[in-house]
Amino acid sequence: MAMAAASAFSICSIPATRTPATTKLPCPSSFSRSFPCSYTIPPSSHLRLSAHLSCRSTNSSIISAAATTSIEADLSPVSANPSKTLPFRVGHGFDLHRLEPGYPLIIGGIDVPHERGCEAHSDGDVLLHCVVDAILGALGLPDIGQIFPDSDPKWKGCASSVFIKEAVRLMHEAGYELGNLDATLILQRPKLSPHKETIKTNLSALLGVDPSFVNLKAKTHEKVDSLGENRSIAAHTVVLLMRK
């Protein structure tokens, strides 16, 4: 009998739901004993499943069934406001800047002595930019380049602490607080060991959390590509946001 059932799918749009929906489809009792007519539809913010089933029995041993089901993708833009029903959110940030002579090297709001610094529209703080993107990503918001575009002259030479304070404000406004942060800096020079604790302390203060919530690592790039040749600096950050 299993080979006797066939399904075809068409498309229709629907509102979002977080609760799995169960659609009851009418079937003759003889059909329902062999083919359950209750289907659990997974929750989706863009899809609705509607089913229409017609069954016809030709005799006691042969059943033919035709099922028509429709699904349509809703291409409406995703809201910038995160759902406050989620207990936590995870975000990842990445940033890279070219190192050039004549610029200060600012990492985590700290001026690190070096013969090269980040060429950028703002102060080029690769760590703070990365952290901002991680927080915005966790909240489902646009990235730092869209909120603070380098085409806007008012951000020229701006301290990146302005960006991170805005990201923190948006985080609290959405009903979340920082659970923890793990960041990795990638640069060949200078060695960050003498500066790591100062950078970590300042970053914690900007985020408004205890330093124990923040972890900072530094890696070389084994003299490979622009990072290893001291022509650029990069950072990765992962953040966990917890609902208040």
N, C-alpha and C positions, 0 to 999 in steps of 0.2 A: 504493500500500500504506500510505503514511503516514496516510491518512485512515481506515484500518481499525482503528487502535489507539485505545482509549479508556481513561481512568484515573479512578478514584474514590478519595477519601481519607477515612479514618476516624482516630480518635484513640487514642493509648496513651502512657503515660509511660515515661521512660528515665533512666538515670544520665548524668552529664556525661561528655563526652569531648572532648579537644582534637585528636584525630587523625581526619582525614576517613575515613569508613568506606565500603568498597566492598561492595555487596550483590550477590551472584551469583544470578540468577534462572534456573530451568530453562526451556529453550525447545527446541522441535524445531529441528534443524539448518537446515531450510528457512526457518524464521522468523528465526533468529539471523543469517542472512546479510544480511537486510534491516533488522532491528531489533536493535541491540546489546542484550544482556541483562545488561550490567554498568553499574550506576549508582553514581556517586560522591555520597555524602550529606555535605553540609557539616557541620562540627562544631557542636554546640550543647549548651549546658549544661542545656536543658530539654526537648529533643525527641528522639524516636527514630523513625526511619522503618522500617517493616516492610512488605515487599511480597510479594504473592502473585500470580503470573501464571499464567493458564491459556490455552493456545493450542489452537486447533483449525483444521485445514486442510480446507477443503471440496473443493478441487481444486488443481491445480498453479499456478493464477494468482490464486486468491482466498484470502486468509487473514483470519480474524477473530480478534481478541484481546481479552481482558478483563483489566484490571489492577485490583487492589484494593490500595491503600496506606493505611496508617494513621499518624496523627500525633496526639499528645495533648500539650497544654501541661501542664507540671509547675509548679504554682503554689506549691511549697514555698518558704519564705523564702530569700533569698540569704544566704550566709554572710558574717559580718562580717570574716572573715579573708581578706585579699587573697591571690591566687595568687602564689607567689614565683617562678613560672616566667617572668613577664613581665620583660623587661629594663628597662623604664621605665614610669612612670605619670604622667599629667597631671591636675591638678586646678584648678578655678576657684572662687574665693571672692568673695562680694559682701556688703557690709554698709552700712547707712545708719542714722544716728542724728539725732534732732532736737536742735537747738542751743537752749539756754535760758540766761537769765542766772542767775548764782549757782552754776554748775558749772565745774570746771576743764576745759580742753580738752587732753586727753592723746592724743597721736598717736605710735604706735610706742614707747610707754613714756616719751615726753618731754613735759613740761608746756609747752605752747605758750601764750604770753601772748595772751589775747583776752577780750573782754567777755562772751562766751558759751561754754558748754561742752556736752558731750553728756549728755543726760538718759538714764540707763540704770541697770539693776540693779547692774552691776559698775562699773568706772571708765569704761565707755563708749568704750574705745580702738578706734575704727572700723578702724584699720589692722591691729592685732593680731587682732581678731575675724575680719577678712577673711582674713588669712593662715592662721589656725587652720582655717577652713572649707575653704580651698583644699587644705591638707594632708590633712584628714580626707576630703575628696572624692576626692582622688587614691588614697587607701587603700581607698575604698569603705565608709567608716564613717559613722555618723550625724553630723548636723551639730552645731555647737557648742551650739545651744539644747537638744538632746536630752541631750548629755553633761553640760553645765553649765546646767541649767534655771533660768530667772529666778524660778521658784516656790520654789526652795530658798534659805532664808535664809542659808546658809553662804557663798553667793557674793555676798551684798550688799556692795557697795563693794570687791569683790575686785580686786586688780591683775590685768590681763589677761596679764601675764607668766606667771602660774600656768597659764593655759589653753594658752599657746603651748609651754611646757615639757612639758606633758602630750602635746600633739600631736607634738612632736619625739620624745618617748619612744616613742609608738606607731609612729612612722615607723621608728625604728631597730629596734624589736621585730619589725616586719614584714619587716626585711631590706633597707630602703631608706635612701638618704641624699639630701640636697638636691642636685639638679643645678644649677638656677638658679631665681630668683624675679623676677617682674616685677609691680610694683604701680602702680596709678594712684589718686591721691587726687583727689576732686572737691569743691571748696569755693570760695566766692566770696571769703571773707576768713577769716583773715588770709593774707597772702602767706607761702608756706612756703620761699621761696628761702633765707632766713637759717638755717633749721632743717633743711633736707633732709639735709645730711651727718651731722648729729648723730643724726637719726632713723634714717638708713641704717646708721650704725655700731652703734647700739644694737640694731636689728633683727637685724643680722648676728650680734652677740654672743649674742642669745637663741636664734638658730637654730644657733649653733655652726659658722658657716661664714665664709670670707673675704668681706669686703665686695664683692669683685668678682663674687660670685655673686648679688648682690642689686641690683636696679634699682628706683628710685623716681621716679615722675613726679607732678606736680601740675597740675591743670587747674581753671579757673573754669568756671562754667556759664552764662556770658554773661548773667547777671542773669535767667535763665529759671527758673521754678517755685521750689520751696522751697530748692533748692540755690543758685540764683542770687540769691535774696533773703536769703541768710545765715541761713536758718531750719533748715538741715540740712547734714550732711556725709556723703559716701559714699566708698566705696573698692571697687576691683576688684583681684583678684590672680590670677595664673596661676603655678602651680608645676610644675616638672618634677622627679620623683623618680627616681633611678637605683638599680638593684639593686646591692647591695654586692658 
